[in-house]
Amino acid sequence: MFDNLISSVLSGTLFRKVLNNEQITLFEFNFITSVLINSNIPFDTSFASGTRKDAASLQLTIHINPSTTLVLVVSLEPGASVFAPSP
């Protein structure tokens, strides 16, 4: 049952936008966290403010089971994310 719930939540339009690495608004990110809360799916968030070199970004870690997590980095402005690995 939990697997079906995760699948249906992650297949939503907004999650596909995040998975396609498209920029989203803070309102859309708050909606994502609201969906996760209402679906009782555990998650963590981190925020990194932007610098002159890196864009402000959010990191969303969704806990699927004890050994599997899904980490999504959401850029709040154009440019490379603070959470992105360096080249």
Secondary structure, 3 states (H helix, E strand, C coil): CHHHHHHHHHCCHHHHHHHCCCCCCHHHHHHHHHHHHHCCCCEEEEEECCCCCCECEEEEEEEEECCEEEEEEEECCCCCECCCCCC
